[in-house]
Amino acid sequence: MHPPRYYREQAERARRLASMTRQSAIEDALCRMAEDFDDIAHDLETGAVEIRHPELMPQLSKGQC
């Protein structure tokens, strides 16, 4: 998992892209994504979830979702 800063940057990127589009469905989706990224960053900052190095995470075998 990435540090909170990464998710804050992704939220800003989504907001920037949303402001550039003229299609309301895309704008809405990007705004929801930005909120989700902010929520993840907040959870990481407050310790609601912990950051684990990718090598410590179980890997899915190919063919699984």
C-alpha positions in Angstrom: 0.0 0.0 0.0 1.2 3.5 -0.8 1.7 6.3 1.8 -1.1 8.8 2.4 0.6 11.4 0.2 0.2 9.2 -2.8 -3.6 9.0 -2.3 -3.9 12.7 -1.7 -2.0 13.3 -5.0 -4.3 10.9 -6.8 -7.4 12.7 -5.4 -6.1 16.0 -6.7 -5.4 14.5 -10.1 -8.9 13.1 -10.3 -10.3 16.5 -9.3 -8.2 18.2 -12.0 -9.4 15.8 -14.6 -13.0 16.2 -13.5 -12.7 20.0 -14.0 -11.5 19.4 -17.5 -14.3 17.3 -18.7 -17.7 18.4 -20.1 -19.4 15.0 -19.5 -21.3 14.9 -16.3 -21.1 11.2 -15.8 -17.3 11.2 -16.1 -17.1 14.2 -13.9 -19.2 12.5 -11.2 -17.1 9.3 -11.4 -13.9 11.3 -11.0 -15.2 13.2 -8.1 -16.3 10.0 -6.4 -12.8 8.6 -7.0 -11.2 11.7 -5.5 -13.4 11.3 -2.4 -12.4 7.6 -2.2 -8.7 8.5 -2.4 -9.1 11.1 0.3 -10.9 8.5 2.5 -8.0 6.0 2.0 -5.4 8.7 2.9 -7.4 9.7 6.0 -7.6 6.1 7.1 -3.9 5.6 6.7 -3.2 8.9 8.5 -5.4 8.0 11.5 -4.2 4.4 11.7 -7.5 2.8 10.7 -5.5 0.6 8.3 -1.8 -0.2 8.2 0.7 0.0 5.4 2.3 -3.3 4.6 5.2 -3.8 2.3 4.0 -5.6 -0.9 6.4 -8.5 -0.3 4.5 -9.2 3.0 1.1 -9.3 1.3 -0.2 -12.7 0.0 -0.2 -12.9 -3.7 -3.1 -14.1 -5.8 -2.3 -16.8 -8.2 -3.1 -16.1 -11.9 -6.7 -16.6 -12.8 -8.1 -15.3 -9.5 -9.5 -11.8 -9.0 
